[in-house]
Amino acid sequence: MPDPSRLRDSTQIVLPCGALDGMEDHIENQFTVTVFRDHDHCRIIGSPVEIKAVGEYLTRQGITLR
């Protein structure tokens, strides 16, 4: 059986909302993901393929991922 934490890591990106600087709408329109605000953190949730694409996009925008 797969490790739940590994599955979670491949289907979401968690960042401080300030790191996205209002890019939430653009990300949701460009990729098939949902951006969920949880207090001071934002979760970008989607399929592993979409999360990988969003991660690459964020990296090109200068946002460091954990």
Secondary structure, DSSP 8 states (H G I E B T S, - for coil): ---HHHHHHHHEEEEEHHHHTT-HHHHHHHSSEEEEEETTEEEEEE-HHHHHHHHHHHHHTT----
